[in-house]
Amino acid sequence: MKKAKENLSTLESTVIYFSLWRRWLYDYFLNSSLNIVAKICPSFIFFWHFGQIPLNNMSYPKKIVDSYIDHEYLQERTNFRYKKVNILMGGNATGKTSIGKVLMCICNFIKNKEANSIVSKVGDTKKEASITVDFIGHSLRMYRLDIKVKPSDEEGELPKVFVCKRVTDIGEKDRYETCAAKIDRIPLEYNEDYAEELEKIDPIGWMFTYPSDMGNKAVEFPQDPSFLKVMEYTLKSLDPAIKSVEKSKEVVNTFIVHMQSGDLLVQDGEVIKKNILSSGTKAGIDIASLIYSIYKGECGFYYCDEKFSYIHSELEKAFLNVMIHGLRNGEKLFFTTHNSDIMDLPLPKHSYIFLKKDIHNEEEPIKCVYASDYLKRNTDSIRRAIDNDLFATSPNLEYVYEIAEISEFSKEEC
């Protein structure tokens, strides 16, 4: 596991809401780092919608009594509710990883103030692309950042980026919807000097972690002794053959993993002699870094994508519980998985989002189904709904069984 990390000043909570639309093609996010970290402020929450993945339902209508998740609202603004934990489930190629990469692109643009962060990810630069970002800073003011990418009139020139920033105070009884309505009434005026507008935005923090086959950057491990314990307990949970983990005294940014069969090194986040560890145990290095960051409140927004594909179901549920328990006020976790056992956790129904692909809909090929839109009663079971395919998100098995028919045909020929 490798990860780009930045040590920046910590601020109070920032809440982000995203709205993206038009032809924003997320398939171009293939060169992102395995783990991207920006430690700026401890909170980062959002709502958004963009043309091909309409994930825009990030609030919930009323307080849930005795919820498993604490403080799903802004501190000092209890009516301003948001979904603190978001479990993304769906078949292969339904957009779970792409959602995270789109978000990471936007985060990088806000932080680095470089147009290429946005322009390079537009699929068709001959068409106009638009993004809207709503966010709340530590001053309890809600901002809206409108970003527009317009094709250049000159052949060979890069598209131009324009930005508009609008803001409103959050009243004691305000909800996200009421604040959004107030901002809607403010005129939309774009500024070509996007860097000037971005300078006025409260810093944000985030951590994205993706499958290990997506390229990576070197990781600088924390020097905190508690990180060593988190790493050791995580790896021991995944492999009983691991006896202990210690920091190398001779090699910089390196840990020694002591195993029954011998020792191995983890240097700059990269495992030396990878064949000694199982795939699940190697993922444990990423998982340990994520859990440590959550418990330290380093980033505020966390996107954990398919880190448990090679890990036992019970372990995945246990680690997810630990992550949820560590989230602070104003923080948010996205967790993508194929493991249906996650539905057995006592999470609010609004925590579950199911993605499906509709190849016949070019404008919106990916659809998001929210369990809370269908299951209104406390006694309604998400597991039973999935088993009965209530959300119509089950994978298509037709071609799998076609293979069996081909095999039978081949046997007859023989």
N, C-alpha and C positions, 0 to 999 in steps of 0.2 A: 504494500500500500504506500502510495506517495501522495503528498498533499502540499498545496501552496498555502502558506500561513502568513498572516500579517499581524503584528502586535501594535494595535492602535488604541487610543484612549477610549475608556468605557463611559458611555453616557446612560441616561435613563431610558425608559422604554420608548420604542418607536413601533408604530403599528402601520403596516402597509396593506393597501388594497389595490389590486391590479385589474385593469380592464384592457384587454387587447382585442383588436379586431382587424379585419381586412385579410389580405393574403400573406399571413405571417407564417412561413413554412419552417416548422420546427425540425425537419429532417436534416438540416444543415449543421446541427450542433454535434459534430463528430470528433472535434479536436479538443474537447474540454478535458481538464485534468480529472483524475480519479477522485481527488478530494480538493475542494476549493474552500478556503476559510478566510473570512474577513472579520476580525474581532474588533468591532467598533462600539456597538451598543448591544445591550442584552435582550432586545426584543425586535421582532420583525414579523408582522402578521399582514395578510393581504386578502383582497377579493380581486378577481380578474375575470375577463372573458377575452379570448382571442379566437379568430375566425375558425380554426380547425379543431380546437378543443374547448368547448364552452364550459369551462370550470369556473363558474361565477357565483356559486352559492356557498359563501364562506361565513355566513352569519346564521343564527338560529333565532326563532321568534320569541321564545319565552324561557324563563329560568327553569332549570330542571332540579327538582327536589332530590337531595341525597345523591347527586351525581358522582360517579366514580372519578371524574376529573374536576379538580378544584379550580376556581377562579377563571372561568371561561368568559372573562369580561375585562374591560380596561380598569385598572386601579383608579379609584376615585370617580369612575364613571360606570356604575354597575349596569346601566341600561345599554351600554355599548358592548354588545356580546359578539364573540367570535369563536370559531371552532378551533380549539387548541390542539387537538389531535385529529389528523386526517389519514385514514387508512385507504390507500388507493389499491384497488384490486381489478383484475381484468385479464383477458387472454394475452397471448403474445402479440406484440406490435400494435397495441391499443393506445400507446402514448404515455405510459407511466414515466419512462425515462425522459422522453421529450419534454414533458411538462417541466421537470426540474431543470433541464438545460435552457429552456426559454427563460425561466425565472433567473437563472444564473447570468444570462446575457444582460438582462435588465439591471440586475444588481451591479454588474461590472460597469455598465454605462453610467449609472448614477455615481458610482465611486470614482472611476477613472476619468470621466468626462471626455471620453474619446468616441467620436462618431463611428469609428470602425466597429466598435463593440455591437452597434445596432445594425449598421449598413451591411456588414459582412454576413449577417444572418438572414437578410431578406431574400427569399427565394427568387422573386421576379422583380428586379430593380427597375423595370419599365413601368411598374404599377406603384401607386402610392400606398404606403403602409402606415398604420397609426397605432399608437399605444397610449393608454391612459393609466396612470398610477396614482392611487389615493393612499396617503399614509399619514400617520399621526406621530408627531414628535414628542419629546419629553415635556414640551410646554403645553400639552393638551390642546393643540391646534391641528386641524385636519388639512392636509395639503392635497392638491390634485396636480399632478404633472402630466400634461399632454405632450406626447412626442409624435412628430410627423416626419416621415422620410419621403421626400419628393424626388422623382426622377429628374435628372439634369436635362436642360434644353440642348446642351452641347454634347456632341458625340464623343465618347471616351471619358467624360468627366464623371466623377462619383456622384451619387445622389446627395442632396442637401438635407440636413437635419434641422428641424425647427422645434422649439420647446415653448410651452406656456405653463406658468405656475400660478395656481390659485389657492386661496387659503381661507379657512373659517375657524372661529373658536368652537370648542365642544362644550355645550352647556351641561349642567349636572344631570338633566333628564334626557339628553340627546342620545339617539341611536345612530348607527352608521347611516341608515336610510335618511334620517332627518338632516344630517350633516351633508350628505351627498346632494340632497335637494337644495340646500343653501348654496352650495358651490355651483350647482347648475344655473343659478340665477346670476352668477358673475360672468361678464363677457369673456369670450375666448379670444385672446390676442397672442399670437405666436411671436417669438423672438428668435432670430437667426443665431444670436450669440448664446448657444445652449450652455456653454461652460459657465457663463455669468448666472444663468438661472439655476443650474445645478449646485453652484456654490452656496445658495441660500437654503439648501435642503439639509435637514438634520442627518448626520451620519447613520448608516445602517450596518447591521452585522448579519452574517450568514455562514452556514456550513453545508456543503453539498458533498455527498459521497455516493459514488457510482460503482457498477461492476468493474472488476479488475482488468477487463479487456479493452478499456477505453483510453489508454495512454495515461501518463501521470507525470507528476513533478516531485522533486525531493521534499521530504517531510522533515521539519525540525521538531523533534520530540520535546515536550515540556520537561523542565528540570525539577518540577515539583515531585517529591517522593511519593505523593499519593497517586500520581499517574502510573508509577511503577507497580503499585498495588492493584490498580484497576486493570492494567495489562496482564499481570500475573493471574489474577482471579478469572479474568475472561478466558485466557488461553487454557488454564487448568480445567475450566468448565467444558471446553471443547475437546480437550485431549487429556485423558487421565495419565498418559505417559510423561507429561510435562511436570517436572518437580518444582522448579522455581524460575524466576526471571530476575536478572540483576543488570544494573547499568555498567557498561564497560568502563574501566578506569584508564584504558590505554587508547581506545579509538573514540573519536568525537561522534556524538549523536548516534550511539550504537548501544543495543541491548543484547545480552547473552541469555538465550533460552536453554536451560538445563533440562535434558530429557534422559530417560532411562538408557537410551541407545547412544547418547552422546550429546554434545552441545552444538548449537547453531547460533548465528548472528543475525540480528535485524538491524541493518544499517541504513540510515536515511529513509526508513519506512520500507525498505526492500529486504526480503528474506533471502539470505545467502543459503545455497543448497535447498532450493524450494521443494525438491522431491521428497524431503524428509517429512514435511508437514502435509496434512490433508488440505483440500480446498477450503473446507469449513474453518479449519484452524487458522489458515492464512487470512481469511476474512476477519478473524477475531482481532487482528491488529487494527483494522479500520474501526471495528465495533468499539474497541477499547478507547480509541481516540474520540469517537463520537460521544460515548457515555461520559468520559472525562470532561469534554467541552460543555455538555449539558449541565453537569453537576457544578461546574465552575461558573456557569452563566456567561460564557465567553461570547456567544454569537447571537442567541435569541431566536433565530430561524434555522431549522434543521431539516434537511432533505435526505432521508436514508433510502437508497434505491437498491433493492434486490441484494442486500448484503447477507441474506440468510438462505440463499438458494441451496447451499450444501450443508445446512445445519438442521438438526433434529427439531421437529415441530415444538416440542415442550420447551426446548432451550430458546427458540425464537420467541415464544410467548413470554417466557421469563425475562428475557432481555428487553422486550418491548415494555413490559411492566416497569422495569427499572428506569427506562428512558422517560416514560410518562410521569413517574413519581418524581423525577429530577427536574421537570420543567417548572420554571418560575412564573410569576405573574407577567402577563404580556408576552409570553413566548409561544412558539408554535412548532409542531413537528409534523412532517409529512413522512409517511412510511409506506413503501410499495411492497407488495407481496403477492405470491400465488397460493399461499397457505390458507386454506379455508378454515383451519382450526382457530385462526385469529378471530373469527366471528364468535367464538365461544367466550371471549373476554367480556366483562361487564361494562363495556363502553357505551356511551349514548348512541342511539341510532344515527344521529347526524354526523358521527365520526366516520361512517362508512360511505365511500364513493366507489361506484363500479363503472369501469370504462368498457365501451364496446365500439367496434368498427363497423361502419356502414359503407361499403365500397360503392354503393349506388348513389351516394349523396356527395357530390364533389365539393359543395360549399361547406359542409360540416360532416366530414367522414368519421370523426370521433365523437361519440356521445357520452355524456356523463349521467349516470343514474344515481340519485341520492336516496338511500334507504329510508330516510326520514320522510320523504315525499309520499311513500307508499305505506309505511308501517307507522300508524298513529297511536296505537294502544300500547301500554306497557307490557302487555302479555304477548304481543306480536314477536315472532322469532325471526331474526335475520337468517339464521342457519336454515330454518324450514323454508323460508322464502327462496333462498338460493337453491336448495335441493329441488324445489318445484319450479325453478327457473322463472320466478315471478318477474324479475327485472330483464329477462331475455338477454342475459349477458354470458350464458354458457358457451364455451367454444364449439365450433362446428366440427363434428366428428365424422361427417359424411365421407370425406376423402380418406380418412384413416381406415374405415371399413372397406373402401374401394380397394385398398392395398391387399386386404385379405382375399377379395374376389379375384384379383390378378393372380395371387399365389395359388388359389384353387384351380384357375384356368391352366396355369403352368403345370400343375400336377397331372391334369388330365392329358395334356400333350405328351408328357413323359410316359 
